[in-house]
Amino acid sequence: MLNDVILVVEDDSIEAMDIKKTLESAGFSIPEIASTGQKALDILSKFKPDLVLMDIVLKGEENGIEIAEIIKEKYRIPVIYLTAHSEASTVEMAKLTDPYAYVVKPFDTDELIQTIKIALNKEY
């Protein structure tokens, strides 16, 4: 199996558990799920995942784009956005964080897994 560690940052607990189950069945390790940006940063200070799967709208003060910028600058971990927001203005803001991909919900499971595999294969 892959054994790559992914941090899922998703504020909808049902959706987060579905993503976790999907990725684990594909061989990825999902040790924790964060529902807020602050929780994601707390988790990142404890261990360094191989990739972050980031929703844009989160509970708490910061949105996923703001947290992705911190992750890029401080941790240098690749981020893939997984979000229902596909408005041009949101995509433009997200592009500034140099994500590895921008996947719009509802997503195709096979496409998401292939996107993750490609991102994990790149040098960061």
N, C-alpha and C positions, 0 to 999 in steps of 0.2 A: 504494500500500500504506500501511499504518498507520504504520510506523516507530516506534511506541512501544516504549520499552526496558523490558523486564521482567527483574527478578532472580528466578531460580528458586532457592529454598532447599529442597533435598530430599536426604536422606541415602542413598536407594537410587539408585545410579548408573544402573541400567537404566531405572527409572521416570523419573529426571531427564532422561535422553536422549530418552525417549518424549515427555515433556512439551515439551521444547525443540523437537523435530521438529514436534510438533503446532502449537505456537504460531508457529513460524517459517513454517509452511505457511499460517497465517492472516494473515501479514504483520507479525508482531511481531518485534522484535530481542531476542535472548537472548545477550548477549555473554559471560556467565559463569554458572556454576552453583556454588552453595555447598552443601557437605554438612554444615557446622557453623555454629552461630551466630556464632562468632568470624570465620570466613571471610566470612560475609555482612556483618558489620560492617566488615571490611577492604575488601571490594569497595565498600561504600557510602561509605567515606572517599575512594575514588578517583573515583567517578562517581555521579551521582544518577539512578537509574532512575525511570521514571514510575510504576512499581508493583512491589510485591514479592509473589510467590506463595510462601507459607510453609507448610511442613509443620510439625506440632507436635512430633513426636518426631524429634530430630536427634542426630547423633553429637556428642560433646563434653559440656561441663558444662551449658550452657544449653539449654533447650527453645525451641521456636518462639514460645511465648507470651511468654517473657521477652525474646527478641530483638525481637519485634513491639512490645513496650512501649518499648524503647530507640529503635526506628525511629520510633515515633509521637512521642516526646518530642524526639529530637535531629534527625531528618531530615524529619519531617512528610511522609512518603511513604505513600500508601495501601497497605494490606496485605489480601490475600485469603488466608484459610487454605484449604489443600488437603490434607486429612488423612483417614486411615482412622478416626480417633477421634471418635465421635459420642456418647460418654457424656455425660449431663447435667452432671456436674461439670466435665468438660473444656470443654464449650461455655460454661458459666457463667464459667470462668476466662478463656476467650478473649474473651468479650463485654466484659470490662473493658478490653481494648486498643482497643475501638471499630473492629473490622475492617470492611472494606467488604462482605465476604461470608464465608461459611463453607461450603465445598464438600466434601462427603464422597466419598471414594474407595470404589469405582470411580466415576468421574465420566463424564458424557456430554460428549463433546468440544464439541458445539455449545453446550450450556448453559454450559460453562466459558468459551468464547470470548465469548459474549454477556454473561456476568457481568463479565468483564474490560473489555469495551467500555463497559459502564454505569459501572463504577468509574472508568475513565479519563475519563469525561465529567463527573464530579462535581468540584466545587471542593473542595480540601483545605486 
